[in-house]
């Protein structure tokens, strides 16, 4: 009998590219600004994308407004709302549907994801993967204090999956938070360390944050699961 019974995935940069969500949000902001601020949409989007690819992750919209000579810091909360409330134009990684099709029937499939609840729900809806999953937990539904690395969302997803921690594995991308809570419960962990991922260059801050295994492509996920089953 296989050791593992449940496979639990992270969402961002695990099932799809988080960069695609960011750029989708920037397009929504650029379209809004073209109507409300007089910033041409193509130019506005290009400026936002350039800031992102230059590594800007804080005060992006303040910088963007300054670059377009708009002294409107008061409007940043509105831009954030447009960004967070837009309908994402994102797709799963090409390999993920095939992987899920392979796993379904042999394992229970779950999801644990951090982030603002409405934002994560819209991402989830856009990806169209719900039919593959037996349990979905957005940690924000438990309160911000229960975002990863808290053990709370992992406990809940395991309850929903009716699986013990020692028979379960969590697959995520961020070593600063994805594996600590899962390991505290006794789950196995796999780090999907994709070169272009938002957190691909981070290192675990301590021994308890390290994954049990690391893969650099989704095609290695299945072989890693088989390895944990030995």
C-alpha positions as YAML, in Angstrom:
chain: A
units: angstrom
residues:
- id: 1
  name: UNK
  ca: [0.00, 0.00, 0.00]
- id: 2
  name: UNK
  ca: [1.45, 3.43, -0.92]
- id: 3
  name: UNK
  ca: [2.70, 5.48, 2.00]
- id: 4
  name: UNK
  ca: [1.16, 8.68, 0.67]
- id: 5
  name: UNK
  ca: [-2.58, 9.18, 0.53]
- id: 6
  name: UNK
  ca: [-2.91, 12.94, -0.02]
- id: 7
  name: UNK
  ca: [-1.09, 15.44, -2.24]
- id: 8
  name: UNK
  ca: [-1.56, 19.09, -1.27]
- id: 9
  name: UNK
  ca: [-0.48, 21.94, -3.55]
- id: 10
  name: UNK
  ca: [0.29, 25.60, -3.06]
- id: 11
  name: UNK
  ca: [-1.28, 27.94, -5.65]
- id: 12
  name: UNK
  ca: [0.94, 30.87, -6.66]
- id: 13
  name: UNK
  ca: [4.02, 29.88, -8.66]
- id: 14
  name: UNK
  ca: [3.17, 26.22, -8.10]
- id: 15
  name: UNK
  ca: [0.11, 25.67, -10.27]
- id: 16
  name: UNK
  ca: [0.61, 28.76, -12.46]
- id: 17
  name: UNK
  ca: [3.07, 31.61, -12.93]
- id: 18
  name: UNK
  ca: [2.52, 34.41, -10.42]
- id: 19
  name: UNK
  ca: [4.18, 36.78, -12.87]
- id: 20
  name: UNK
  ca: [1.21, 36.25, -15.20]
- id: 21
  name: UNK
  ca: [-1.16, 37.36, -12.45]
- id: 22
  name: UNK
  ca: [0.89, 40.48, -11.77]
- id: 23
  name: UNK
  ca: [0.94, 41.45, -15.44]
- id: 24
  name: UNK
  ca: [-2.78, 40.72, -15.74]
- id: 25
  name: UNK
  ca: [-3.40, 43.08, -12.83]
- id: 26
  name: UNK
  ca: [-1.18, 45.74, -14.37]
- id: 27
  name: UNK
  ca: [-3.20, 45.55, -17.58]
- id: 28
  name: UNK
  ca: [-6.39, 46.09, -15.60]
- id: 29
  name: UNK
  ca: [-4.84, 49.14, -13.89]
- id: 30
  name: UNK
  ca: [-3.57, 50.52, -17.19]
- id: 31
  name: UNK
  ca: [-7.02, 50.14, -18.77]
- id: 32
  name: UNK
  ca: [-8.62, 51.89, -15.80]
- id: 33
  name: UNK
  ca: [-6.05, 54.69, -15.87]
- id: 34
  name: UNK
  ca: [-6.58, 55.27, -19.58]
- id: 35
  name: UNK
  ca: [-10.20, 56.17, -18.84]
- id: 36
  name: UNK
  ca: [-9.78, 57.94, -15.52]
- id: 37
  name: UNK
  ca: [-6.28, 59.47, -15.57]
- id: 38
  name: UNK
  ca: [-5.60, 60.05, -19.25]
- id: 39
  name: UNK
  ca: [-2.57, 57.73, -19.29]
- id: 40
  name: UNK
  ca: [-2.49, 55.89, -22.60]
- id: 41
  name: UNK
  ca: [-3.11, 52.19, -21.87]
- id: 42
  name: UNK
  ca: [-0.20, 50.70, -23.83]
- id: 43
  name: UNK
  ca: [2.26, 53.16, -22.35]
- id: 44
  name: UNK
  ca: [0.88, 52.80, -18.85]
- id: 45
  name: UNK
  ca: [1.08, 49.02, -18.97]
- id: 46
  name: UNK
  ca: [4.62, 49.10, -20.38]
- id: 47
  name: UNK
  ca: [5.79, 51.35, -17.55]
- id: 48
  name: UNK
  ca: [4.29, 49.08, -14.91]
- id: 49
  name: UNK
  ca: [5.79, 45.98, -16.52]
- id: 50
  name: UNK
  ca: [9.20, 47.64, -16.71]
- id: 51
  name: UNK
  ca: [9.08, 48.48, -13.00]
- id: 52
  name: UNK
  ca: [8.25, 44.86, -12.24]
- id: 53
  name: UNK
  ca: [11.03, 43.43, -14.37]
- id: 54
  name: UNK
  ca: [13.46, 45.93, -12.82]
- id: 55
  name: UNK
  ca: [12.69, 44.32, -9.46]
- id: 56
  name: UNK
  ca: [10.35, 46.93, -7.97]
- id: 57
  name: UNK
  ca: [8.00, 45.26, -5.46]
- id: 58
  name: UNK
  ca: [7.06, 48.12, -3.13]
- id: 59
  name: UNK
  ca: [5.28, 51.40, -3.83]
- id: 60
  name: UNK
  ca: [4.91, 50.39, -7.47]
- id: 61
  name: UNK
  ca: [1.88, 52.55, -8.16]
- id: 62
  name: UNK
  ca: [3.37, 55.60, -6.41]
- id: 63
  name: UNK
  ca: [6.43, 55.31, -8.63]
- id: 64
  name: UNK
  ca: [4.28, 54.71, -11.67]
- id: 65
  name: UNK
  ca: [2.21, 57.85, -11.08]
- id: 66
  name: UNK
  ca: [5.38, 59.89, -10.61]
- id: 67
  name: UNK
  ca: [6.81, 58.60, -13.89]
- id: 68
  name: UNK
  ca: [3.64, 59.74, -15.61]
- id: 69
  name: UNK
  ca: [3.69, 63.13, -13.89]
- id: 70
  name: UNK
  ca: [0.55, 62.42, -11.90]
- id: 71
  name: UNK
  ca: [0.87, 63.82, -8.38]
- id: 72
  name: UNK
  ca: [-1.99, 61.67, -7.12]
- id: 73
  name: UNK
  ca: [-0.84, 59.58, -4.17]
- id: 74
  name: UNK
  ca: [-4.45, 59.79, -2.95]
- id: 75
  name: UNK
  ca: [-5.49, 57.51, -5.80]
- id: 76
  name: UNK
  ca: [-3.11, 54.64, -4.96]
- id: 77
  name: UNK
  ca: [-5.73, 52.82, -2.82]
- id: 78
  name: UNK
  ca: [-8.07, 52.87, -5.81]
- id: 79
  name: UNK
  ca: [-5.36, 51.45, -8.07]
- id: 80
  name: UNK
  ca: [-4.73, 48.70, -5.53]
- id: 81
  name: UNK
  ca: [-8.44, 47.88, -5.51]
- id: 82
  name: UNK
  ca: [-8.50, 47.69, -9.32]
- id: 83
  name: UNK
  ca: [-5.47, 45.40, -9.22]
- id: 84
  name: UNK
  ca: [-6.83, 43.10, -6.51]
- id: 85
  name: UNK
  ca: [-10.39, 42.95, -7.77]
- id: 86
  name: UNK
  ca: [-9.71, 42.36, -11.45]
- id: 87
  name: UNK
  ca: [-10.62, 39.09, -13.15]
- id: 88
  name: UNK
  ca: [-7.22, 37.43, -13.75]
- id: 89
  name: UNK
  ca: [-6.12, 36.29, -17.18]
- id: 90
  name: UNK
  ca: [-4.00, 33.35, -16.08]
- id: 91
  name: UNK
  ca: [-3.61, 29.70, -17.07]
- id: 92
  name: UNK
  ca: [-2.16, 26.65, -15.31]
- id: 93
  name: UNK
  ca: [1.37, 25.59, -16.15]
- id: 94
  name: UNK
  ca: [1.15, 23.37, -19.26]
- id: 95
  name: UNK
  ca: [2.22, 20.26, -17.33]
- id: 96
  name: UNK
  ca: [-0.07, 20.68, -14.35]
- id: 97
  name: UNK
  ca: [-3.28, 19.32, -15.87]
- id: 98
  name: UNK
  ca: [-1.52, 16.13, -16.97]
- id: 99
  name: UNK
  ca: [0.02, 15.76, -13.50]
- id: 100
  name: UNK
  ca: [-3.34, 16.19, -11.80]
- id: 101
  name: UNK
  ca: [-4.95, 13.72, -14.18]
- id: 102
  name: UNK
  ca: [-2.26, 11.21, -13.23]
- id: 103
  name: UNK
  ca: [-2.71, 11.76, -9.49]
- id: 104
  name: UNK
  ca: [-6.51, 11.76, -9.38]
- id: 105
  name: UNK
  ca: [-7.84, 8.37, -8.40]
- id: 106
  name: UNK
  ca: [-4.66, 7.33, -6.64]
- id: 107
  name: UNK
  ca: [-4.49, 10.19, -4.14]
- id: 108
  name: UNK
  ca: [-6.70, 12.76, -2.49]
- id: 109
  name: UNK
  ca: [-5.81, 16.20, -3.87]
- id: 110
  name: UNK
  ca: [-5.82, 19.40, -1.82]
- id: 111
  name: UNK
  ca: [-4.85, 23.06, -1.96]
- id: 112
  name: UNK
  ca: [-3.53, 25.46, 0.70]
- id: 113
  name: UNK
  ca: [-2.98, 29.04, -0.42]
- id: 114
  name: UNK
  ca: [-2.15, 32.35, 1.27]
- id: 115
  name: UNK
  ca: [-3.28, 35.78, 0.16]
- id: 116
  name: UNK
  ca: [-6.34, 38.01, 0.35]
- id: 117
  name: UNK
  ca: [-9.37, 35.75, 0.15]
- id: 118
  name: UNK
  ca: [-11.17, 37.41, -2.75]
- id: 119
  name: UNK
  ca: [-7.95, 37.67, -4.76]
- id: 120
  name: UNK
  ca: [-7.13, 33.99, -4.30]
- id: 121
  name: UNK
  ca: [-10.68, 32.91, -5.06]
- id: 122
  name: UNK
  ca: [-10.62, 34.84, -8.35]
- id: 123
  name: UNK
  ca: [-7.31, 33.26, -9.29]
- id: 124
  name: UNK
  ca: [-8.68, 29.83, -8.47]
- id: 125
  name: UNK
  ca: [-11.78, 30.38, -10.55]
- id: 126
  name: UNK
  ca: [-9.73, 31.62, -13.52]
- id: 127
  name: UNK
  ca: [-7.51, 28.53, -13.51]
- id: 128
  name: UNK
  ca: [-10.42, 26.11, -13.83]
- id: 129
  name: UNK
  ca: [-8.77, 23.33, -11.80]
- id: 130
  name: UNK
  ca: [-11.35, 22.86, -9.09]
- id: 131
  name: UNK
  ca: [-12.69, 19.57, -10.48]
- id: 132
  name: UNK
  ca: [-9.34, 17.88, -9.73]
- id: 133
  name: UNK
  ca: [-9.36, 18.87, -6.03]
- id: 134
  name: UNK
  ca: [-11.03, 17.21, -3.08]
- id: 135
  name: UNK
  ca: [-10.36, 20.07, -0.64]
- id: 136
  name: UNK
  ca: [-9.40, 23.74, -1.04]
- id: 137
  name: UNK
  ca: [-8.28, 25.94, 1.85]
- id: 138
  name: UNK
  ca: [-7.56, 29.64, 1.54]
- id: 139
  name: UNK
  ca: [-5.79, 30.53, 4.77]
- id: 140
  name: UNK
  ca: [-7.24, 34.05, 4.81]
- id: 141
  name: UNK
  ca: [-10.62, 32.51, 5.60]
- id: 142
  name: UNK
  ca: [-9.10, 31.55, 8.97]
- id: 143
  name: UNK
  ca: [-7.74, 35.06, 9.62]
- id: 144
  name: UNK
  ca: [-4.45, 36.70, 8.69]
- id: 145
  name: UNK
  ca: [-2.79, 35.25, 11.78]
- id: 146
  name: UNK
  ca: [-3.33, 31.80, 10.27]
- id: 147
  name: UNK
  ca: [-1.51, 32.44, 7.00]
- id: 148
  name: UNK
  ca: [1.47, 30.17, 6.42]
- id: 149
  name: UNK
  ca: [3.76, 29.26, 8.14]
- id: 150
  name: UNK
  ca: [0.91, 28.62, 10.59]
- id: 151
  name: UNK
  ca: [-0.09, 24.99, 10.95]
- id: 152
  name: UNK
  ca: [-3.81, 25.94, 10.92]
- id: 153
  name: UNK
  ca: [-4.52, 25.76, 7.16]
- id: 154
  name: UNK
  ca: [-2.65, 22.47, 6.89]
- id: 155
  name: UNK
  ca: [-4.66, 20.99, 9.76]
- id: 156
  name: UNK
  ca: [-7.87, 22.07, 8.05]
- id: 157
  name: UNK
  ca: [-7.02, 20.69, 4.63]
- id: 158
  name: UNK
  ca: [-5.99, 17.35, 6.17]
- id: 159
  name: UNK
  ca: [-9.30, 17.23, 8.05]
- id: 160
  name: UNK
  ca: [-11.16, 17.87, 4.81]
- id: 161
  name: UNK
  ca: [-9.11, 15.20, 3.03]
- id: 162
  name: UNK
  ca: [-9.46, 12.79, 5.96]
- id: 163
  name: UNK
  ca: [-5.72, 12.12, 5.76]
- id: 164
  name: UNK
  ca: [-3.06, 11.90, 8.47]
- id: 165
  name: UNK
  ca: [-0.02, 14.21, 8.15]
- id: 166
  name: UNK
  ca: [2.45, 11.34, 7.82]
- id: 167
  name: UNK
  ca: [0.55, 10.11, 4.76]
- id: 168
  name: UNK
  ca: [0.47, 13.53, 3.09]
- id: 169
  name: UNK
  ca: [2.83, 15.78, 1.13]
- id: 170
  name: UNK
  ca: [2.79, 19.54, 0.51]
- id: 171
  name: UNK
  ca: [4.23, 21.02, -2.69]
- id: 172
  name: UNK
  ca: [5.09, 24.73, -2.68]
- id: 173
  name: UNK
  ca: [7.48, 27.38, -3.94]
- id: 174
  name: UNK
  ca: [8.37, 29.67, -1.02]
- id: 175
  name: UNK
  ca: [10.93, 28.29, 1.48]
- id: 176
  name: UNK
  ca: [10.28, 31.17, 3.87]
- id: 177
  name: UNK
  ca: [6.78, 29.94, 4.71]
- id: 178
  name: UNK
  ca: [5.58, 26.92, 2.72]
- id: 179
  name: UNK
  ca: [7.23, 24.04, 4.53]
- id: 180
  name: UNK
  ca: [7.51, 25.02, 8.20]
- id: 181
  name: UNK
  ca: [3.87, 24.52, 9.18]
- id: 182
  name: UNK
  ca: [3.53, 21.36, 7.12]
- id: 183
  name: UNK
  ca: [6.67, 19.89, 8.68]
- id: 184
  name: UNK
  ca: [5.51, 20.80, 12.19]
- id: 185
  name: UNK
  ca: [2.52, 18.53, 11.62]
- id: 186
  name: UNK
  ca: [4.62, 15.71, 10.18]
- id: 187
  name: UNK
  ca: [3.82, 16.16, 6.50]
- id: 188
  name: UNK
  ca: [6.34, 15.46, 3.77]
- id: 189
  name: UNK
  ca: [7.31, 18.51, 1.68]
- id: 190
  name: UNK
  ca: [8.52, 19.20, -1.86]
- id: 191
  name: UNK
  ca: [9.98, 22.52, -3.02]
- id: 192
  name: UNK
  ca: [9.11, 23.40, -6.61]
- id: 193
  name: UNK
  ca: [12.11, 25.67, -7.16]
- id: 194
  name: UNK
  ca: [11.44, 27.19, -10.56]
- id: 195
  name: UNK
  ca: [14.14, 29.56, -11.83]
- id: 196
  name: UNK
  ca: [11.67, 32.30, -12.86]
- id: 197
  name: UNK
  ca: [9.50, 32.05, -9.75]
- id: 198
  name: UNK
  ca: [9.06, 35.07, -7.52]
- id: 199
  name: UNK
  ca: [10.79, 33.29, -4.63]
- id: 200
  name: UNK
  ca: [13.03, 31.01, -6.68]
- id: 201
  name: UNK
  ca: [16.23, 32.53, -5.32]
- id: 202
  name: UNK
  ca: [15.30, 32.48, -1.63]
- id: 203
  name: UNK
  ca: [16.82, 30.08, 0.85]
- id: 204
  name: UNK
  ca: [15.12, 28.51, 3.89]
- id: 205
  name: UNK
  ca: [15.82, 30.61, 7.01]
- id: 206
  name: UNK
  ca: [16.42, 27.58, 9.21]
- id: 207
  name: UNK
  ca: [16.47, 23.80, 9.37]
- id: 208
  name: UNK
  ca: [12.74, 23.54, 10.11]
- id: 209
  name: UNK
  ca: [11.97, 25.47, 6.93]
- id: 210
  name: UNK
  ca: [13.77, 23.08, 4.59]
- id: 211
  name: UNK
  ca: [11.73, 20.79, 2.33]
- id: 212
  name: UNK
  ca: [12.31, 17.06, 2.24]
- id: 213
  name: UNK
  ca: [12.86, 17.12, -1.52]
- id: 214
  name: UNK
  ca: [13.42, 19.76, -4.20]
- id: 215
  name: UNK
  ca: [12.43, 19.72, -7.87]
- id: 216
  name: UNK
  ca: [13.17, 22.24, -10.59]
- id: 217
  name: UNK
  ca: [10.39, 21.25, -12.98]
- id: 218
  name: UNK
  ca: [6.87, 19.99, -12.63]
- id: 219
  name: UNK
  ca: [7.72, 16.82, -14.55]
- id: 220
  name: UNK
  ca: [9.89, 15.85, -11.58]
- id: 221
  name: UNK
  ca: [6.95, 16.07, -9.18]
- id: 222
  name: UNK
  ca: [5.62, 12.62, -10.02]
- id: 223
  name: UNK
  ca: [9.00, 10.95, -9.57]
- id: 224
  name: UNK
  ca: [9.45, 12.80, -6.26]
- id: 225
  name: UNK
  ca: [6.09, 11.54, -5.04]
- id: 226
  name: UNK
  ca: [7.12, 8.02, -6.00]
- id: 227
  name: UNK
  ca: [10.36, 8.51, -4.09]
- id: 228
  name: UNK
  ca: [8.47, 9.56, -0.96]
- id: 229
  name: UNK
  ca: [6.29, 6.48, -1.33]
- id: 230
  name: UNK
  ca: [9.26, 4.13, -0.97]
...
